[in-house]
Amino acid sequence: MRGFRIVAGLLAASSSLLLAQKKEAAPSSTAEVAQLQGVLAGSWAGTLEYRDFSEPATSTKRVKLPTWLSIELTGPGLRFHYIYDDGPNKTVTETSLARIDSATARYSIMDPAGKVTESYAIAGLAQLREGRGNLTLTGTGTEDDAAVEVRTTMRVGRNILEITRETAVPGQPYTFRHAYTLVRATPPAVTPGK
């Protein structure tokens, strides 16, 4: 579940990131904030695919779990609530919070009590358009009780979120850790005749 919390936090952090970037670009109006929140806020559904760590280190076996996500604005950040279908009669839920410091281009992942558990640098903010585009999140973390470098690539689209986390022992190449592919739970409206 630790991997789930990390990714949930990364997704939450990127959402807050988008809000912070919009505020830096120009004084925010209620309409601008609402437009930005519309990019990520709401209900999502898709899959979490992760490397199966119960297999030997050389294994490339992956596991996919159906995943549902709801995102809501709360205070200075965002709350992410995940539901994972982890087998017959077994669901796992998780909630995480994130806050962005736009002055340092970093975001903090917090536990429910508000304690910072992780912090990452962000690249790609200036290239986002209307809250959409690609971000790269980098920092350090722990995997199997060893220090690792973390790189998460995120593509934020109109109705899709793709998040891929890779980790590396310092000095070694990055390897796949897990990836989310999520689409809006409600399909986009279609205008008749267009």
N, C-alpha and C positions, 0 to 999 in steps of 0.2 A: 504494500500500500504506500510505502514511502515514495515510490516513483509517481504514483497518482497524485500525491500531495505536491510534489515538485512541479509537475506539469500543470496542475490546477493553479498553482501559484504563478507560474509563468504566464499562463493565459490571463489570469486576473491582472497581473502586472502590466501586460501589454495593453489591456483595455484602459487602465488608468493612465498609461503612457500616452495613449491617443488623446485623452482629455487634457493632459498636461501640455502636449504639443500645441493643441488648438489654442489654449490660453496664452502660450508664449507668442503665437503668431499675431494675435490681436486681442483686444479686450473682448471677453466672451459675452455674448448676449444669451438670453434664455433659449432663443431659437438655435443658435450655433451649438450650444451644449446638447440640446435635444437631438440635433442632427448627428452629432458625434456619438452620443450614447446609442442611437439607433443602429449604428454599425455592429456593435457587439451585444447590446442589451437584448434580452429576450430568451427564447428557448431554442436549443440546438439539439441535434441527435446525430449519431454516427458511431464511429468505432475508435477504440484505443487499441493499437497494435504494439506489443512490446516483446523484447528479446526474452526468451525463457531462461531465467537464471538458474532453474533447477537442472538444466542440462550442463554438460562440460563447457568450459570456457571457449572451446573451438566451435561449438555448435552454433548454427545459424537459425535454429528453430524459433519461430515466433508464435505468439498467441494473440488472438483478437477477441475483444470484449465489446458487446454492444454498450453504448454510452449515451447518457442524456445529460444535458448541462443547462442550467438556468443562470443568467447573469443579471445582477441588479446593482444600481448605484446605491451606495451607502456611505454617508459622511464624505470624507475626502478620498475615498477609493471605491473599489468594487467588491461585491461578494459573489463568489462562484460556488454553486451547489451542484455537485456531480452525483449521478447514480450509475453504478456499473452493474451489469448483469454478469455475475461470476459463476453461473451454473444453475442447475435445477434448484429451485427454492432458495437461492442465495443471491442477495443483492448487497452491494456495498455502497454506502453514501459517504460523501466527504464535502466539507465546506472550507473555503480558504478566502483570505482577504489580501488585498494588495494596495500599496500606496506608492506614488511616484514623486521623486524629488526632481523637478524639471531643471533646477539650477545645476545639478550635477549629472543629469541624464542617467540616473540610477533608479531602480525600483526596489521596494522592500516587500517581501512576502511575510505575512504575519499569521500567527496562530489566532484562534478565536479570542484569546485574552489580549491581543494587540502586541504581543512580543514578536520582534523581528526575528525570523528564522533563517532568511536568506536574502542576499542582495546581489544584483546583476547590473552590468553596464548595457546600454542600449545603442545600437547603430541603425540608421535608416529612418529616423524620425523626420528628417527634412524632406525625404522623398515620398512620404505618405500624402495621398490626395483624398480629401474628404474622409479621412480615417481609414483609407484602404491602401494596401501596398505590402512591402516586405520589410520585416524587422529581423535583426540578429541580436540575440541576447547572449552575453558571455560572462563567465565568472568561474568560481571554484565551488566544489561540493565534495561529498563523500559517497563512495560506492563500495560495498563490501568492506567497510571499515578502512578504506584507503582514500587518500586525497585524489581527486580527479579534476580535470578542466572540463567545463560544461559549455556547450554551444547549442543554442536553440534557434532554429530558423522558423519564422512564422509568416505565413501568407494570409492576409486578411482581405477577403473579397466581399462582394455585395451580399452573397448568401452562403459563403463557405469560409471555414477556418481550417488551415492545415498547419500543424505544429509538429516539428521534428526535433527531438532532443538527441544529441550525440555527446558522448563522454570520452575522455582520454586520460590515461595515466600520463603525467608530465613527460614530455619528450617523445611520446608515441602518437600514432595517428588516431583521429577520432573514429569511434565505431557507433553504430546505431544503438540507441537505448530504447526509445519508444516514440510513437507518433500518433497524433490525433487527426482524424479527418471527420469534420463536423459540418453539417448543413443546417440551415434554419428548419425548425420543426414544422413551421407553417410555410407552404409554398408561396412564392411571390404572386401578387395579384396580376391578372391578365386583363388588359383592356380589350373588350370585344372590337373586332374590326381592325386591329392594329397589328 
